[in-house]
Amino acid sequence: MRPLRLFFPNRARNAKSSSRRSPAVPALCLGLTLACLGWWQPRVTIGQQGVGDVPYGIAPLLPDHSPWEISGRWWVHSNYAAFDGRRPGHAAQQSLLDLFATVDMEKWIGCEGGRWAVLFQNHAGINGHSLAGDEQFFDQVDASPNPQRSQISELWYEQKLFDDRVRLKIGKVDANNEFAFVESGSDFAHGAFGNAPTIFLLPTYPDPACGVNLFVYPTESTYVGAAMYDGSAAYGYQPGRAGPARLLSGNAPLFWIGEAGVRYELPGGRNGRLCAGYWYSSATFDEVDELREESIDVDGVTTEVLFGRLQSIRGVDGLYLTCEQTLWREYPDDVDDRQGIRAFYQFGNSDPRVTIFQFYNGAGLTWTGMPDGRDHDVIGLGVACSDLSSDPQATNFRRGRIRHSDMRSSETAINSFYLWKHSRNLSVSPQSTYIIPAAQSARYGSPLMLTLRVILTF
């Protein structure tokens, strides 16, 4: 089985802007983006947290008339294994620095609806899962398997057309920016609340890929989107290192994904979102079928030998579902006030012959402004449960290894947190994750992981 290294974090959908087009200029911008991708040949990683078009929703560092917007965020995570797990009583720290820059093409060269963006990222420290022995990644900042990274993570050009009814994005893209995201899950440390881990080939943190994304917005509340990405990560490659070379060569497998969704609002300002998606990888996966054990005699010595028939699984697919709903708002008439209770639910499935993640169900609640006088603080509780494949050849593609013989049949993680917003630029979030049990090995028990998350935005 060929390994893949992938992770599943969390991000939200892009917003809309205005539109009147000059077709030659978008084509020029697109060509420059492709040229940069081929010349730079960066290694891969992508920022996963953040909500909105500019990931961090803060004022740009440059004046309003400047076409450039520059922002950043620095995540510092300290993890401690309170008991059980792979290394009980030990601690590990890691940090993730995002530097994000966009160019408004209308302000720069008069191309309305155009935007060019680049994301640099640095990850340092020790992955949290090295303490826990879990399979779902209790710390979404983990950059497995190579935690020491300094990389150009995203490089893309986006063009909106027909009064923002159509949006095209091409280049190196974090697919979780566009598909299977959970807006309500962005404050949880657990990686599964970004998207269902059953979408094991989704080109996202820390290994995005080059591709083409197309979204259509028939109404203000509905959308349909589809994308094609370089799927060579299924064979253990980092698809971003070669830019678009593998995708354009026609030799790489492709990863396809499509999603349809609707946003709605119930009485009392209780907005919600429902979306469903389908993904498909054209990669071929090898599996030994009809495995059997036979005794043979060699020079009078009886030896037990395994026999099997090698077969190929051509193409793997799966479904996913995400539902988010505001249950209660403290001030329903104030559209800018976020205080209230919000819930979400996730579902996903995949082929148990290929990946250890067969089914996934996740759900959570967040309450913004729960303590009096702390209108921007958030408290949350989430449960992530994965049913794992019993096939001995199933692979954890995020780690690039075959299923262990003593691996558990399921893993459930309960993640709770409190997010204290000191200011617009500084947040502190103590979190706990109880994993029942750590699926990687029966020896690891049910660990309790404590995380202190400090977030600096600038």
C-alpha positions in Angstrom: 0.0 0.0 0.0 1.4 3.4 -0.9 1.4 5.9 1.9 -0.1 9.4 2.1 0.5 12.2 4.5 -2.3 14.4 5.2 -4.1 16.4 7.9 -7.6 17.9 8.4 -7.9 21.2 9.9 -10.5 24.0 9.7 -11.5 27.0 7.7 -14.5 28.9 6.4 -16.0 30.0 3.0 -15.0 33.0 1.1 -17.3 36.0 0.9 -18.4 37.9 -2.2 -17.4 41.2 -3.8 -18.2 43.3 -6.8 -17.7 42.5 -10.5 -17.2 44.0 -14.0 -14.5 42.2 -16.0 -11.8 42.8 -18.6 -11.1 39.3 -19.9 -7.5 39.8 -20.9 -6.3 41.0 -17.5 -7.6 37.9 -15.6 -5.9 35.7 -18.1 -2.6 37.5 -17.5 -2.9 37.2 -13.8 -3.7 33.5 -14.1 -0.6 33.0 -16.3 1.6 34.8 -13.8 0.2 32.6 -11.0 1.0 29.4 -12.9 4.4 30.7 -13.7 5.2 31.4 -10.1 4.0 28.0 -9.1 6.3 26.2 -11.5 9.3 28.4 -10.7 9.1 28.5 -6.9 8.5 24.7 -6.3 7.8 25.2 -2.6 7.3 22.5 -0.1 3.8 22.3 1.3 1.8 23.5 4.3 -1.3 25.5 4.6 -3.0 27.7 7.2 -6.0 26.0 8.5 -7.6 28.3 11.1 -9.5 31.5 10.4 -12.9 32.5 9.0 -13.5 34.6 6.0 -11.8 35.9 2.9 -8.8 37.2 4.7 -8.2 34.4 7.1 -8.1 36.4 10.3 -10.8 39.0 9.8 -8.6 42.0 11.0 -7.8 45.4 9.6 -5.0 45.4 7.0 -1.6 46.7 8.0 -1.5 48.9 4.9 -3.7 52.0 4.1 -7.2 51.5 2.6 -6.1 52.8 -0.8 -3.3 50.2 -1.1 -4.1 47.1 -3.2 -2.2 45.0 -0.7 -3.6 43.5 2.5 -1.2 41.8 4.9 -2.2 40.0 8.0 -1.0 37.2 10.2 -1.6 34.9 13.1 0.8 33.0 15.5 -0.5 29.9 17.3 1.4 28.6 20.3 0.2 25.2 21.6 1.4 23.5 24.8 0.1 20.0 25.2 0.4 17.8 28.3 -0.6 14.1 28.7 -2.3 14.0 32.1 -2.6 10.2 32.1 -2.5 7.3 29.7 -1.6 7.7 26.1 1.8 7.0 24.5 3.8 9.3 26.9 1.8 9.9 30.1 3.2 12.7 32.2 5.1 14.4 29.3 4.6 17.7 27.6 5.2 19.0 24.1 5.0 22.5 22.5 4.5 23.5 18.9 3.8 26.8 17.1 2.3 27.8 13.8 3.0 31.1 12.1 0.8 32.3 9.2 1.6 35.3 7.1 -1.1 36.0 4.5 -1.0 38.7 1.7 -3.6 39.5 -0.9 -3.6 41.9 -3.8 -6.9 43.6 -4.9 -6.5 43.5 -8.7 -9.1 46.3 -9.2 -7.1 48.7 -7.1 -3.8 47.6 -8.7 -4.5 47.3 -12.4 -8.3 47.8 -12.7 -9.3 44.1 -13.0 -12.6 44.1 -11.0 -13.4 40.9 -9.1 -9.8 39.7 -9.3 -7.6 38.8 -6.3 -4.2 37.2 -6.0 -3.0 35.7 -2.7 0.0 34.1 -1.1 0.4 32.4 2.3 3.7 31.7 4.0 3.7 29.4 7.0 6.2 28.2 9.6 5.6 25.2 11.9 8.0 24.3 14.7 8.0 22.1 17.7 6.7 18.5 18.4 3.4 17.2 17.1 0.8 16.6 19.9 -0.2 13.1 18.7 3.3 11.9 19.7 2.0 12.1 23.3 -1.5 10.6 22.8 -1.3 7.8 20.3 -4.6 8.8 18.8 -5.7 8.5 15.2 -7.9 11.5 14.7 -5.3 14.2 15.8 -6.5 15.9 19.0 -4.4 18.9 18.0 -5.2 20.4 14.6 -1.9 22.3 14.4 0.0 19.0 14.1 2.1 19.0 10.8 2.6 15.3 10.6 4.9 13.7 9.6 7.4 16.6 9.2 6.8 19.2 12.0 9.7 21.5 11.1 8.4 23.5 8.1 9.0 26.9 6.5 7.0 27.0 3.3 5.0 28.9 0.8 1.6 27.3 1.5 -0.9 28.9 -0.9 -0.4 30.7 -4.2 -3.6 31.3 -6.2 -5.6 33.7 -8.3 -9.3 34.2 -7.9 -11.8 35.8 -10.3 -15.5 36.6 -9.8 -17.7 36.9 -12.8 -21.4 37.7 -13.7 -22.2 39.9 -10.7 -20.4 37.5 -8.4 -22.6 34.6 -9.5 -19.5 32.6 -10.6 -16.2 32.3 -8.7 -13.1 30.7 -10.2 -9.9 30.0 -8.2 -6.8 28.4 -9.6 -3.4 27.7 -8.2 -2.2 26.0 -5.0 -5.3 26.1 -2.8 -6.3 24.7 0.7 -9.3 22.6 -0.3 -10.7 22.9 3.2 -11.1 26.6 2.6 -13.7 25.7 0.0 -15.2 22.3 0.9 -16.3 20.4 4.0 -15.5 23.2 6.4 -17.2 23.7 9.7 -17.5 27.4 10.7 -18.6 26.6 14.2 -15.6 24.3 14.7 -12.8 26.8 14.3 -12.3 27.3 18.0 -11.9 23.6 18.8 -8.3 22.2 19.0 -9.4 18.8 17.7 -8.6 18.2 14.1 -11.8 16.3 13.2 -13.9 19.4 13.7 -12.3 20.9 10.6 -13.8 18.3 8.3 -14.7 14.6 8.4 -11.4 12.6 8.6 -12.9 10.1 6.2 -12.1 12.6 3.4 -8.6 11.2 3.7 -7.2 12.6 0.5 -8.5 16.1 0.8 -5.5 18.4 -0.2 -5.4 20.5 2.9 -3.1 21.2 5.9 -0.3 20.4 5.8 -0.3 19.2 2.2 -2.5 21.2 -0.2 -2.2 20.8 -4.0 -2.6 22.7 -7.2 -6.1 22.6 -8.7 -9.0 24.4 -10.2 -12.1 25.4 -8.2 -15.4 26.6 -9.7 -18.4 27.8 -7.6 -21.8 29.0 -8.9 -24.2 30.9 -6.7 -27.7 30.7 -8.2 -29.3 32.7 -5.3 -28.0 34.6 -2.3 -28.5 31.5 -0.1 -27.5 28.6 -2.3 -24.3 27.5 -4.0 -22.8 24.6 -6.0 -19.1 24.0 -6.3 -16.7 21.5 -7.8 -12.9 21.2 -8.0 -10.1 19.1 -9.4 -6.8 18.8 -7.6 -3.5 17.0 -8.1 -4.1 13.7 -6.3 -0.5 12.3 -6.3 -0.5 12.5 -2.5 -2.2 9.1 -2.7 1.2 7.7 -3.7 3.1 9.4 -0.9 4.2 12.6 -2.8 3.9 16.1 -1.5 1.9 17.4 -4.4 2.8 21.1 -3.8 6.5 20.6 -4.2 6.4 20.4 -8.0 3.8 23.1 -8.4 1.4 22.3 -11.3 3.9 20.0 -13.0 2.3 16.7 -12.1 -1.2 18.0 -12.7 -0.4 19.3 -16.2 1.6 16.2 -17.1 -1.5 14.0 -17.0 0.4 11.3 -15.1 -0.8 12.0 -11.6 -4.1 10.7 -10.2 -6.8 13.3 -9.7 -8.8 14.2 -6.7 -12.3 15.4 -7.5 -14.8 17.0 -5.0 -18.2 18.6 -5.3 -20.5 20.2 -2.8 -23.9 21.8 -2.7 -25.2 23.9 0.1 -27.9 26.3 1.4 -27.9 29.0 4.0 -31.2 29.9 5.7 -32.6 31.8 8.7 -35.3 30.8 11.2 -37.3 33.2 13.4 -35.3 34.9 16.0 -32.3 35.4 13.8 -31.3 31.7 14.0 -29.3 31.3 10.9 -28.1 27.9 9.7 -26.2 26.1 6.9 -26.6 22.6 5.4 -24.3 21.1 2.8 -23.6 17.7 1.3 -20.6 16.7 -0.8 -19.0 13.8 -2.8 -15.3 13.2 -3.4 -13.5 10.8 -5.6 -9.8 9.8 -6.1 -8.7 8.2 -9.3 -5.6 6.7 -7.6 -5.1 2.9 -7.7 -4.5 1.1 -4.4 -3.0 -2.4 -4.1 -4.5 -5.0 -1.8 -3.8 -8.7 -1.2 -7.0 -10.6 -1.5 -7.9 -14.1 -0.3 -5.0 -14.2 2.2 -4.5 -17.7 3.5 -1.9 -19.6 5.5 -0.5 -22.9 4.3 2.2 -25.3 5.6 5.0 -26.3 3.2 7.8 -28.7 3.7 11.3 -27.5 2.8 14.1 -30.1 3.3 12.1 -31.8 6.0 11.3 -28.5 7.8 7.6 -27.5 8.0 7.2 -23.8 7.4 4.0 -21.7 7.6 3.6 -19.4 4.5 1.1 -16.8 3.7 -0.4 -16.9 0.2 -2.7 -14.3 -1.4 -3.9 -12.8 -4.7 -2.9 -9.2 -5.4 -5.7 -7.1 -6.6 -6.0 -3.4 -7.5 -8.7 -1.0 -6.1 -9.2 1.5 -8.9 -10.7 4.7 -7.5 -12.0 5.5 -4.0 -14.9 7.7 -3.1 -17.0 8.9 -0.2 -19.8 11.2 1.0 -19.9 13.9 3.7 -22.5 16.0 5.3 -22.3 19.1 7.4 -25.1 20.9 9.3 -24.7 24.1 11.4 -27.5 25.8 13.3 -27.8 28.7 15.6 -30.1 27.6 18.5 -30.4 30.9 20.3 -29.3 34.5 20.0 -29.1 36.9 22.8 -29.8 39.9 20.5 -31.6 38.6 17.4 -32.1 42.1 16.0 -28.4 42.9 15.9 -26.9 41.2 12.9 -23.4 42.0 14.0 -23.7 40.5 17.5 -22.5 36.9 17.8 -23.7 36.1 21.3 -25.7 32.9 21.4 -25.6 29.1 21.2 -24.6 27.3 18.0 -24.6 23.6 17.2 -23.0 21.5 14.4 -23.1 18.0 13.1 -20.7 16.1 10.7 -20.9 12.8 8.9 -18.5 11.0 6.5 -17.7 7.6 5.1 -15.0 6.0 3.1 -13.7 2.6 1.7 -12.6 0.4 4.7 -10.3 -1.6 2.3 -8.1 1.5 1.8 -8.3 3.8 4.9 -8.8 3.0 8.5 -11.5 5.7 8.8 -14.7 3.9 7.7 -17.4 6.1 9.3 -17.2 9.4 11.1 -19.8 11.3 13.2 -19.0 14.5 15.0 -21.2 17.1 16.8 -20.6 20.1 19.0 -22.0 23.1 20.8 -20.5 26.6 21.3 -21.8 29.4 23.4 -20.5 32.9 22.7 -20.9 35.5 25.5 -21.9 33.1 28.2 -20.3 34.9 31.2 -21.8 38.3 31.8 -19.5 41.0 30.6 -17.5 38.7 28.3 -19.4 39.2 25.1 -16.7 37.8 22.8 -15.5 34.8 24.9 -16.6 31.3 23.7 -17.2 28.0 25.6 -17.5 24.8 23.6 -18.0 21.0 23.9 -17.6 18.6 21.0 -17.6 14.8 20.4 -15.7 13.2 17.4 -16.3 9.5 16.9 -14.6 7.4 14.1 -15.4 3.8 13.4 -12.2 2.2 12.2 -11.7 -0.5 9.5 -10.8 -4.0 10.5 -9.0 -4.7 7.3 -5.3 -5.4 8.2 -4.2 -3.5 5.0 -6.1 -0.3 5.7 -3.9 2.7 6.1 -3.8 5.9 8.1 -3.0 8.1 5.2 -2.3 11.1 7.4 0.6 9.2 8.9 1.6 7.0 6.0 1.5 3.6 7.7 -0.5 0.4 7.7 -3.1 -0.4 10.4 -1.5 -1.9 13.5 -2.6 -5.4 14.6 -3.6 -4.1 18.1 -5.4 -1.1 16.8 -8.8 -0.4 18.4 -12.1 -0.7 16.3 -13.2 2.9 17.2 -12.0 6.1 18.7 -14.1 8.8 20.4 -12.7 12.2 21.5 -14.5 14.7 23.8 -13.0 18.2 23.4 -14.0 21.0 25.7 -12.6 24.6 25.7 -12.9 28.1 27.0 -11.7 30.9 24.7 -10.8 34.1 26.5 -10.5 37.1 24.2 -8.2 39.5 25.9 -8.3 41.9 22.9 -8.7 41.8 19.2 -5.1 40.7 18.9 -4.7 38.2 21.8 -6.7 35.1 22.7 -6.0 32.4 25.3 -7.8 29.1 25.2 -7.3 26.2 27.7 -8.7 23.0 26.3 -9.1 19.4 27.4 -9.5 16.3 25.1 -10.5 12.9 26.6 -9.9 10.1 24.1 -11.9 6.9 24.6 -9.7 5.0 23.9 -6.6 6.0 22.0 -7.1 3.8 18.9 -3.5 3.5 17.8 -2.8 0.7 20.4 -4.6 -1.1 23.1 -1.7 -0.4 25.4 -2.3 3.4 25.4 -5.6 3.3 27.3 -7.8 6.4 27.4 -5.6 9.5 27.6 -6.6 12.9 28.9 -4.8 15.6 26.9 -4.6 19.2 28.2 -3.8 22.0 25.8 -3.1 25.7 26.3 -3.6 27.6 23.1 -2.3 31.1 22.8 -3.3 33.0 19.6 -1.7 36.3 18.5 -3.3 38.1 15.6 -1.7 41.0 13.7 
